[in-house]
Every structure is written in C-alpha cells, then in structure tokens.
Amino acid sequence: MDQATTAPFTLGDWSVDPALNCITREGETIRLEPRTMRLLTCLAERAGQVVSADDLLDQVWPNVIVTPDSVYQAVAALRRLLGDNSKEPRYIVTVPKQGYRMVASVKPAMLADIPDAAPIAIETPTTQPRRYFRFPKLSAVALLFPLLLVIGLLGWNTYRSQPPPPAAVAEAKSVAVLPFLDLTESMGEEVFADGMTEELIDKFSQIPGLRVPSPTASFWFKDKQLTVAEIAAKLGVAYVVDGSVRKSGTMLRVAARLVRASDGFVVWSHTYDRPSDDKLMIQDDIANEVQKALRATIDRNAAR
C-alpha cells in the first residue's frame, strides 16, 4: 500500500492512525485489527469512488483465497466500529452489484482544519503547490498541532497497552465470548471467525438475565497471552466461551466450548460441521444452537 496512506488522517468525526491501527473520536480510542485497518485505508484513499469487492480482495487479502462474502462481513464489522448505519450511511455506502464507496470527508491530519484541504494522498504534491503557503496564516493553535499530534499518538500507544478496567465480582449468570481462532491452513477465515464471535455475543445478549461483555471488550483480548481465569476476572464473568474455525475442502468446522472460570474446566463443548457456501447462514445457525445449549447449561449450574 502507498506509504502516504500510513500517515494519520481524519475520516469524518474520526482521527485515524494507520501506523498504530487506531481510530479515535471525542476521547474514545478503538484499536483495529491490521486487516480491518487495511480495509479502511483502502476505501479512504479512494474516497468518493466505488471500490469493487475484487479490488478489496486483492488489496486487503493479498495471496489469500477468500470469497466476496469475507468482504461483506469485513465491511459490516468496520461499519459497526465507526458507528455507521448501512441504511443511513455517513461513512461507507454499498453500491449494489458494484462495490463500496467511502462518502465521509477524508483529509490529511495536518490539513484537517483547512476547509478545502485535499483528500488523502490521491494526488501528488506537485498538483497543489500553493497549499504550503497557507501555513503562515494559521492560528497559534494550528501551528502547535504537530506537537499536540505527537503527544496524542503517545497517549494512544499507552492506551493500547492498558486492559479494560477491572469489573465487579462475577455474577453466576455472566459469560464472555473470546475471539474465535482461525485454524484453517491458509489462515483465510479470520473474518468469518470474528463474525462468529460477534454473532454469539449478539445471541447471548438476548438471553434475559445474562450479562455479556461487549464485542469491544472481548476483542481487546485477541492474541493476548492470558489465562481464562485472568480474562474472566478482568471482565467480571463466571464463564467464558471460546472456539475455533477449521476447514476441509468445502466444509467448515466450528468448535465451541463453555469454560467455568473458577476452575478452568470445560462444562460444555460441541463441534458443528457445515458446508461453506453461505457463511452468514452458518453463523446464524450455529449461534442459535450454541445459545440454546449455553442457556440450559448455565441455568443448570446456577441452580446448584
């Protein structure tokens, strides 16, 4: 990807730093997975243009065999992180049978306060030489912006290293869903695994009386080397659900486990084999089955 796109830029209300894989808005900082950040920068550097699913597959999933469904799920996940709505989009518009278009304003961070600043790194600097003569006219605050930006980036890096604040004592009916592992040979089902995690969180949150941490809290622990007990203590839950995704030919195998945090024992587990032709249907189908099994198991253990 063009080196220019690694520089910080603004996207609508968000400030984006591709180098740190972070987006921030009004004090809220969210760390993106590298692949999600590549998707965001790919759309941002072609803001206003329709980017096809094939183009996104080539740039976001190079040398990995995935289907256009992976693009759909990745865009849906990115919309959720940005707080966007597909029905009334302010950031990403779906163009039926063509692709996706970034409609939010995209500007380099250093020019964010200049109303007519150019979009991010699409044109070469020689096409707009007079922009550099505007800086002496900026206010003192704008002149200090580079220093403030460096301080802010250092703050983001510190934020990334901090875990979620300790939660209250775990209730008997509480469960966290950890990001499912992509164990496929080519590691090409990460988006599906993340989608499976979010689908389970959504289904579990619909169970009356069951406390379920948000996807943001759960995904913070992705790739972290912590024990189940440590994660459960930080999230304040009595149970943890984890799992994995494997693939053989056209078949997907999703394994799910319910682990009791107090002793680390698996109290329920199951494996689901499904054809990989409709991944959204697989996620919904498996999430419904896991929801039923988990509800019965937790109710039974809570009654003891």
N, C-alpha and C positions, 0 to 999 in steps of 0.2 A: 504493500500500500504506500502511496506517496508519503514521504517524510513530513510534508506540510500538515497532513491530517493528524499527526501526533501532537501538534501544538494545541493548547487549550482554546476552546471556542464556546460561544453561547448558543443555545438552542432554545428559542422561546424564552421561558422563565428559568431554564436550567443553565448552569455553567458546567461544561464538560471538559474533563482532562483525560484524554486517551492514554497518556503515559502512565497514569495511576489507576486507570479503569474506574474512575469515579465520576459521578454526577452529583451536583449539589444545588439546592434551592431553598432560600429562606432558612438557612441553618440546618436543613436536612441533607445528609450525605448518604448516598447509596453506592455501594461497590458493585460493579457489573462483572460478570464473567468475561474473560478475554474475547470469546466468540461473540457475545452479545454486544460488546463494545465495537468489534469489527463491523457488525451489522449496523450499528448506529452511525459510525463514521462513514460507512459506505453510502448510506442514504443521505447523510448530511452533506457530503462533498458533492452530491448531485441534487441538491435541494431544488425543488420545483420541477424536476424531471421524473419521468416514470422509469423505475428500475425494475427490470424483469426478474422473475424468480430464478431463471437460468443465470443471469448476471450475479445475483446474490449468492447462488450456489458456488459459482466459480471463485468469488472473492472472499466469502465467509467460510466456506467449507472446501478449500483447495485440496486436491488429492484425496478426498474422502467421498465415498459413494453414499449419497443420501437422496431422499426423494423430495419433491416440491412440498410435501406435507411438513417436512422439517422447517422449511422457510415460513410456512403459515404459523406453526407453533412458536417459532422464534420471534416473529413479528408480534404475535399476540402477547408473549411474555414481555417484550420490550414496551409495548403499549401500557401494560399494567405498571411497569416500573416508572414510566413517565407520567402516569395518571391520566392517560389518554382514553378516549372512548371511540370505538370503531364506528358507532352510529353518528356521533357528532365530533369527528376528529379535529384536534388542534395541532397534531404533530404528524401522524402518518395516515395517509389516505390510501385505501385499497382501490385500485383501478381494475375492475373486473376483466379477467382474461388477459391482462397486460402486466400487472405488477403492482408496485407500491411507489408512492410519491411523498417525500418529506415536504410538508407545507408550512412548517414553523420557520420563523426567521432564524437564519444561521449566519453568525458573524464571528470573525476572529476575536479573541478575548480582548486584545489591545485596542480594538476599534468598536467595542460593544456600545460605548456611549456616543458614537458618532452616528446620527440618524441615517445617513446614506452610505454607511460602510458596505464594502463589497462582501458577497457570500464567501464562505470559507474556501480558500486555496483552489479555486476553479480556474482563475485567470492568472497569468504570470505577472510579477510585479511591474514589468515594463509597460503594461497596458494601462496602469493607473499611477503614473509618476507623481502627480500633484498631491496625492493623499499625504505624502510625507511632509509637505509644507504646512499642513493644518495643525501639527502638534504644538508649535509655539503659542497658538491661540487658545489652547485648552486651559481649563482652570487648574489651580494648585492641586485639587483633589485628583484630577485626571492624571496630572504629572506624577503623582505619588502612586498611581495604580500598579506599576510594575512591582514596587516594593510590597504593596498590600497583597498582590497576587502570590508572590513568593511566600509570604507569611501564611496566606491561606492554604497554599499547597502543603506546607509543612504541617499545618493543622489537620488537613485531610489524611496525610500519611499517619499521623498519630491516631486519628480516629479509626483508621482501618485496623490498627493493631489492638484496639480495645474491644473486648467481648461485650455482649449485651449485659445490662446491669443485672445483678442477682435478683431472681424472682422470689416471691413469697414461698412459704412452705407448701410443698406439693399437696394438692388435693387428690383424693383417691380416684376421682374420675377426671383425669387430665392426661393428655398424650401429645407428644411432639412427633412430627414426621420429618425424618432426616432425608437429605437429598439422596435419591436412589443412585446406585453406582452403574455406570455404563461398562459392562464387562464384555461387550462384543469385540470380535477380533480386530476390527478396524477402528474401534472407538468412535463409530459414526452415529450412535444413538443417544448422545448426551442430551440433545433437545427433547427426545422422547422421554428419557429418564427424568429430566427436570419437569416435564409436563405431567408425568405420572405422580411426582411428588406434589405438585400444586393441585392436581385433581383430588388426591387423597385428603389434603388439607381442607379443600372446599367441602368434600363429602362429610368429613368428620365434624366440621364446624356446624353442620346442620343437625347433629345429634343433640337433643335437649339436655342441658346439664353437663355437657362435656367441654372442658376447657382445652383449646387448641391454639398454640402459638402461631403467629402469622408467618407467611412464607418468607418475609424479610428476616425474621428471627431464625427460622430454620436454615435458610440458605447461607447465613453467616458461618455456619459450621461446616460448609462444604470444603473438603480437602483438609480440614483441621484434624490433627492427631490428638484426639481426646477420647476418653473412655465414655461409655454410655452413662455411667453414674455422674461423671463431670458435666456432661451436656444436660442431663436431666436436672441436675442441681441448679445450673445457670438459668434454665428455662422454667424451673419450678413445676415439673411434671412428674407423675408417678410411672408413666410408661413411655416408651419410645418405639416408633415403627421405623424400621429401615428395610432396605431391599436392594435388588439388583436387576439388571436387564441383560439378557444374553440372546444370541441369535444363531439359528442354524438354518441355512437356506432361506426359505420364505417364512419360517416360523420364529416368532418372538416368545421368549420365556421370561416371565416376570415372577420373581420370588419376593415374598413379603413376610416379615417377621414382627411379632409383638414382643418386646423385651421389657421385663419388670425391672425398673431402675434400682430398686432397693437391694437386689441380689444378683442382677445381671442374667437371670435365667430367661430363656425363651418360653413364653407361655402359650404361644400360638404361632404357627407358620403354615404357609401354603405356597404352591407353585402353580402358575397359570400359563398354559400354552395357547397361543392364538396366532392365526395367520396374520402376516404383517401388512395386508392390503389396505386396511382402514385403521390407522393408528389412533385417531380420535375416538372411534368406537371402542377400541381395545381399552383405552384409558378409562372411559366411562364405565364399561362393563366390569373391568377388574376393580375399579374404585367402589362400585356398588357392592360387589361381593365382599371385598375387604371390610367395607363399612358394616355390613351385617354381622360378619364374623367378629370384628373387633368390639362392636356394641355388646354382643352376647357375652364375650369373654370378660370384658371389663366389668359389666354388671355382675357377673357371677363371682369375680374375685372381690369386688367391692362389698358384696353381701356377706363375705366370710368374716 
